[in-house]
Amino acid sequence: MALDELKSAVPDYAKDLKLNLGSVIGNSGLPQQQLWGTVLSCAIATRSPIVLRELEPEAKANLSPEAYTAAKAAAAVMAMNNVYYRTRHLLSDPEYGNLRAGLRMNVIGNPGVEKVDFELWSLAVSAINGCGMCLDSHEQVLRKAGVSRETIQEAFKIAAVLQAVGATLDAEQVLADNA
């Protein structure tokens, strides 16, 4: 199982990450599609080759082809949107908020899976990419659809743990290469 291999790669000094990795994925209460779509979209968003290489096969095995593609699409479109909307929000000139984005985001309207699942994956990726505007937007859509705060929290806990595991393992790889 790739999750076990990823956990075993986490160094002893990051034992909390190893335990959290097992908890947020291995003991998640999310339905399989929501769980593995969140895992895949976040693994992509971490930009960590190790995390993606280890978790992608299991995600692919647990997702329909449509959900697999939609999770990758969530990571892709949010990589763009998070930069755009975070920048617009951070600029002190409020007039940027009045300008039309003019960026294509068609996949958000027709992701090929349940809208709630795609929104959850988009929220998790937005957590990794640090876009408060996108986080608020996706959280509001999810809450209006009746998704609980606990479910939303599970998604951003997965995002947090995968981001930390990716940063740690990538740093360890660089340090090993320099030794």
Rosetta blueprint (number, residue, H / E / L):
1 M L
2 A H
3 L H
4 D H
5 E H
6 L H
7 K H
8 S H
9 A H
10 V L
11 P L
12 D H
13 Y H
14 A H
15 K H
16 D H
17 L H
18 K H
19 L H
20 N H
21 L H
22 G H
23 S H
24 V H
25 I H
26 G H
27 N L
28 S L
29 G L
30 L L
31 P L
32 Q H
33 Q H
34 Q H
35 L H
36 W H
37 G H
38 T H
39 V H
40 L H
41 S H
42 C H
43 A H
44 I H
45 A H
46 T H
47 R L
48 S L
49 P H
50 I H
51 V H
52 L H
53 R H
54 E H
55 L H
56 E H
57 P H
58 E H
59 A H
60 K H
61 A H
62 N H
63 L L
64 S L
65 P H
66 E H
67 A H
68 Y H
69 T H
70 A H
71 A H
72 K H
73 A H
74 A H
75 A H
76 A H
77 V H
78 M H
79 A H
80 M H
81 N H
82 N H
83 V H
84 Y H
85 Y H
86 R H
87 T H
88 R H
89 H H
90 L H
91 L L
92 S L
93 D L
94 P H
95 E H
96 Y H
97 G H
98 N H
99 L L
100 R L
101 A L
102 G L
103 L L
104 R L
105 M L
106 N H
107 V H
108 I H
109 G H
110 N L
111 P L
112 G L
113 V L
114 E L
115 K H
116 V H
117 D H
118 F H
119 E H
120 L H
121 W H
122 S H
123 L H
124 A H
125 V H
126 S H
127 A H
128 I H
129 N H
130 G L
131 C L
132 G H
133 M H
134 C H
135 L H
136 D H
137 S H
138 H H
139 E H
140 Q H
141 V H
142 L H
143 R H
144 K H
145 A L
146 G L
147 V L
148 S L
149 R H
150 E H
151 T H
152 I H
153 Q H
154 E H
155 A H
156 F H
157 K H
158 I H
159 A H
160 A H
161 V H
162 L H
163 Q H
164 A H
165 V H
166 G H
167 A H
168 T H
169 L H
170 D H
171 A H
172 E H
173 Q H
174 V H
175 L H
176 A H
177 D H
178 N H
179 A L
